Amino acid sequence: MIGVAGLGPNSEPTPCNCAYSIDPRHWGSGYAFEAMGAFFEYFMRKFNLSVVEADHFDDNPASGAVLRKLRLQELG
């Protein structure tokens, strides 16, 4: 297994929260972007979502770069 992705419900009106993890041996291979792009496309359509939340740890700027590349808006 290279990684996992998930989407968890939050209480209304808060959007769903997504999370992903990639095995460090595969970091920098583009798998996070590729997988999360497909993940978002599928689940946004399947659950009729217009907004999801995601975040990353401050010591993991690469995950922030993936989220920006996926066109998620940075809020803080």
C-alpha contacts under 8 A as a table, 3 or more apart, distances in Angstrom:
res1	aa1	res2	aa2	distance
2	I	22	I	5.88
2	I	23	D	5.48
2	I	26	H	6.91
3	G	20	Y	7.28
3	G	21	S	5.37
3	G	22	I	4.18
3	G	23	D	5.72
4	V	20	Y	5.53
4	V	21	S	5.46
4	V	22	I	6.68
5	A	18	C	7.39
5	A	19	A	5.67
5	A	20	Y	4.16
5	A	21	S	6.58
5	A	36	M	7.44
5	A	39	F	7.67
6	G	18	C	5.60
6	G	19	A	5.32
6	G	20	Y	6.32
7	L	16	C	6.60
7	L	17	N	5.71
7	L	18	C	4.34
7	L	19	A	6.47
8	G	16	C	5.65
8	G	17	N	5.33
8	G	18	C	6.26
9	P	15	P	7.44
9	P	16	C	4.77
9	P	17	N	6.60
10	N	13	P	7.98
10	N	14	T	5.83
10	N	15	P	6.22
10	N	16	C	5.34
10	N	17	N	6.99
11	S	14	T	5.73
11	S	15	P	7.81
12	E	15	P	7.09
15	P	51	V	5.77
15	P	52	V	5.09
15	P	53	E	6.17
16	C	51	V	7.30
16	C	52	V	4.91
16	C	53	E	6.01
17	N	52	V	5.63
17	N	53	E	4.56
17	N	54	A	5.70
18	C	52	V	6.87
18	C	53	E	6.20
18	C	54	A	5.37
19	A	54	A	6.57
19	A	55	D	7.91
20	Y	32	A	7.73
20	Y	36	M	7.82
21	S	32	A	7.88
22	I	26	H	6.73
22	I	27	W	6.74
22	I	31	Y	7.79
22	I	32	A	6.71
23	D	26	H	5.62
23	D	27	W	6.87
24	P	27	W	5.11
26	H	29	S	5.83
26	H	31	Y	7.50
27	W	30	G	7.48
27	W	31	Y	7.67
28	G	31	Y	7.74
29	S	32	A	7.98
30	G	33	F	5.52
30	G	34	E	6.21
31	Y	34	E	5.08
31	Y	35	A	5.80
32	A	35	A	5.27
32	A	36	M	5.84
32	A	66	V	7.03
33	F	36	M	5.31
33	F	37	G	5.88
33	F	66	V	5.76
33	F	67	L	7.93
33	F	69	K	7.58
33	F	70	L	7.03
34	E	37	G	5.30
34	E	38	A	6.47
35	A	38	A	5.34
35	A	39	F	5.98
36	M	39	F	4.70
36	M	40	F	5.87
36	M	70	L	7.92
37	G	40	F	5.36
37	G	41	E	6.23
37	G	70	L	6.61
38	A	41	E	5.16
38	A	42	Y	6.15
39	F	42	Y	5.35
39	F	43	F	6.08
40	F	43	F	5.35
40	F	44	M	5.63
41	E	44	M	5.54
41	E	45	R	6.33
42	Y	45	R	5.44
42	Y	46	K	6.00
43	F	46	K	4.83
43	F	47	F	5.85
43	F	48	N	7.77
43	F	49	L	7.57
44	M	47	F	5.66
44	M	48	N	5.50
44	M	49	L	4.66
44	M	50	S	6.73
45	R	48	N	5.00
45	R	49	L	6.67
46	K	49	L	7.90
49	L	52	V	7.32
54	A	67	L	7.77
55	D	64	G	7.47
56	H	60	N	6.60
56	H	61	P	7.64
56	H	63	S	6.11
56	H	64	G	6.11
57	F	60	N	5.33
57	F	61	P	7.52
58	D	61	P	6.39
60	N	63	S	5.83
60	N	64	G	7.09
61	P	64	G	4.94
61	P	65	A	6.27
62	A	65	A	4.96
62	A	66	V	6.35
63	S	66	V	5.00
63	S	67	L	6.31
64	G	67	L	5.12
64	G	68	R	6.20
65	A	68	R	5.09
65	A	69	K	6.04
66	V	69	K	5.04
66	V	70	L	6.23
67	L	70	L	5.02
67	L	71	R	6.53
67	L	72	L	5.63
68	R	71	R	4.92
68	R	72	L	5.35
68	R	73	Q	6.93
68	R	74	E	7.38
69	K	72	L	7.51
